[in-house]
Amino acid sequence: MNRIILFLYSLKGIFLPKPFKEDFLLKDITDSLKDLEYYGIEHDKENMKNDARACGKG
């Protein structure tokens, strides 16, 4: 019986979410938002250039 309990306890991290630290989660979210902001601005600039070309103004 102890072997089964130890085996199930060893699988705890596989089937159940592992505990996380709030600081790590906040840093990950902040980094993702920075990437989104950077790529979003660049993507908008490219779309504006394409729109201007399509209208014959660029």
N, C-alpha and C positions, 0 to 999 in steps of 0.2 A: 504494500500500500504506500509506503514511503517513496518508493521509486516512482510511482505514478504521480504523486504530489510534486516531487522534485522535477519530474519531466514536464508537467503542466506549468510549473512555476518558471522553468527555463524558456518556455514558449510564450511567456507573457508579453514580451516585446514584439513578437511577430504578429499576434492577433489583436492585441489591444494597443491603442496609441500610447507612445512613450510620453512620459511627462516632459514638458518643455519649459524653458525659462521665458518669462515675459519680455525681458530685454532682448533676447535673440529674435523673438517674433517681431517686436517693434522695429528692430534694425532691418530685418528682412523686408518688412512692409515699406519702410522708408526708402531702402535701396530700390525696390521695385517701382515706387512712385517716381523716384529720380529718373530711372530709365524710361519710364512711360512719358514723363515730361519732356525729356531730351528727344526721344524718337518721335513723339507726337508733333513737336514743333518742326522738326526736320521734314516729317511727312507732309505737314501742312504747307511748308514752303515749296516742296516739289509739286504738290497738287496745284498751288497757285500759278506756278510756272507753266504747268501743262494746260491749265485753263486759259492763261493768257495766250499761249501758242495756238490753242484751238480757236480762239476768237480773232486771231491774226494781229494781235497787239504786241507780240513778243518776239 
